[in-house]
Amino acid sequence: MAEQLRTFDSFGGFSVENTTLITDTKSLTNVNTLEVKNSVFNDANSISYILRGNTTAVLSLDNSGSQITLSSNTINFITAHVIGVNDTGAGHLSQKIESVVSVSNLGDVSELSNLTTIIKDSVPNGETWTVGLFDTGAANRFSYNASKSGGAPGQTVKWLAYVQVVRIDWT
């Protein structure tokens, strides 16, 4: 006998292990990574990430230092909005970094172009804060290196980056 398929429906939202993923107002929430694909072009996608770090660090996805994975044989448009804030809340560095990154069939990551726009720079006098692309040397891995030098010893800077990677296979 034929069975009529119905669309996915969940009264009050949808959760996994008691964590709401889709609210009753159809909002996506509590998602670690978001991937967007076109159902026609399966050789491209867009994934968004949140990276963090303190003072001088390679920004990571979690507390164990994980970095963004880029697929082999791809060209990637990577846009990051990065902000650093010191522990007094008085110092800020906010920038947008737009990059094109190629990954070979062996996983070698190469920066093809890079544009940095400083949105706000209120770094305290006597301190230098920087953010740059970081190639770990490990195959298919990508992140940013953030650093603070000078100033009062023990003062920390909290770094946060929202990163969008748009990938297309070139093979």
C-alpha positions in Angstrom: 0.0 0.0 0.0 1.3 3.5 -0.8 2.4 5.7 2.0 1.9 9.4 2.0 5.1 11.3 3.1 4.6 14.4 5.2 6.9 17.3 5.8 9.0 17.5 8.9 6.9 18.9 11.8 7.6 19.3 15.5 5.2 21.1 17.8 7.2 23.7 19.9 10.5 23.3 18.0 13.2 20.6 17.6 15.9 19.6 19.9 18.8 17.2 20.3 19.7 15.9 23.7 17.4 18.5 25.3 19.1 21.4 23.5 16.8 23.4 21.3 18.0 23.6 17.6 14.9 25.0 15.9 12.6 27.2 18.0 8.8 27.3 17.7 9.3 30.5 15.7 11.5 28.7 13.2 14.7 30.3 14.3 17.9 28.2 14.2 19.8 28.3 17.5 22.6 26.6 19.5 24.3 25.4 16.3 28.1 24.8 16.5 28.7 25.2 12.8 26.4 26.2 10.0 26.8 24.9 6.4 24.9 26.3 3.5 24.8 24.4 0.1 23.1 24.8 -3.2 21.3 21.6 -4.1 22.2 22.0 -7.8 25.9 22.8 -7.4 27.3 20.2 -5.0 30.9 21.4 -5.5 30.5 24.5 -3.4 29.4 25.4 0.1 29.6 28.1 2.7 30.4 27.4 6.4 30.4 29.9 9.3 32.6 29.5 12.4 33.3 31.2 15.7 37.0 31.3 16.8 38.4 32.5 20.1 41.7 33.0 21.9 43.4 35.0 24.7 46.3 37.5 24.5 48.7 35.8 22.1 47.2 32.7 20.5 46.2 30.9 17.4 42.5 31.4 17.4 40.6 28.1 17.7 37.2 26.5 17.4 37.3 24.9 20.9 39.5 24.6 24.1 41.7 22.0 22.5 43.1 24.2 19.7 41.1 22.9 16.8 41.3 24.9 13.6 39.2 25.3 10.5 39.5 22.4 8.1 39.8 23.3 4.4 39.2 20.6 1.8 41.9 19.6 -0.7 41.6 20.9 -4.3 39.6 24.0 -3.4 39.7 27.7 -3.7 38.2 29.4 -0.6 36.9 32.9 -0.1 37.4 33.5 3.7 36.0 36.6 5.4 36.7 37.2 9.1 35.4 39.8 11.5 37.9 39.9 14.4 37.8 41.9 17.6 40.2 42.0 20.5 39.2 43.6 23.8 41.5 44.0 26.8 40.4 43.1 30.3 39.6 46.7 31.3 37.3 47.1 28.3 39.1 50.3 27.3 41.3 48.8 24.5 39.8 47.5 21.2 41.0 46.3 17.8 38.3 45.5 15.3 39.1 44.5 11.8 37.7 42.7 8.8 40.1 40.3 6.9 39.1 39.1 3.4 41.3 36.4 1.9 41.4 34.0 -1.0 43.1 30.7 -0.1 44.0 27.8 -2.3 44.4 24.2 -1.1 46.4 21.8 -3.2 45.5 18.1 -3.7 48.1 17.3 -0.9 46.4 19.8 1.5 49.0 22.5 1.2 47.3 25.8 2.2 48.4 29.0 0.2 47.2 32.5 0.6 46.5 34.0 -2.9 45.3 37.5 -1.7 44.5 39.3 1.5 42.8 42.6 2.4 42.6 43.9 5.9 40.2 46.7 6.9 40.7 48.3 10.3 37.3 49.2 11.7 38.4 50.5 15.1 41.8 50.8 16.6 41.9 52.0 20.2 44.9 50.0 21.3 46.5 51.5 24.5 49.7 53.5 24.0 52.8 51.4 24.3 51.0 48.2 23.2 50.9 46.5 19.8 48.0 44.2 18.8 48.1 42.2 15.6 46.0 39.7 13.7 47.2 37.7 10.7 46.5 34.6 8.7 48.1 31.5 10.3 49.1 28.4 8.3 49.9 25.7 10.8 52.0 23.8 8.3 49.5 20.9 8.9 47.6 19.7 5.8 44.2 21.3 5.3 44.3 23.5 8.4 43.6 27.3 8.7 43.3 29.9 11.4 44.4 33.4 12.5 47.3 34.3 14.8 46.4 37.1 17.3 49.0 38.8 19.5 49.5 41.5 22.1 52.9 42.9 23.1 53.9 45.7 25.4 51.9 47.3 28.1 51.2 46.1 31.7 52.4 42.5 32.4 49.6 40.1 33.0 47.0 42.2 31.1 45.0 40.0 28.8 43.2 40.5 25.5 40.2 38.4 24.6 40.0 37.7 20.9 36.8 36.7 19.0 36.4 36.0 15.3 33.4 35.3 13.2 34.6 33.5 10.0 32.8 32.6 6.9 34.4 30.2 4.4 33.0 29.9 0.9 34.5 26.9 -0.9 34.5 25.6 -4.4 36.3 22.5 -5.7 38.6 23.4 -8.6 39.1 19.8 -9.9 
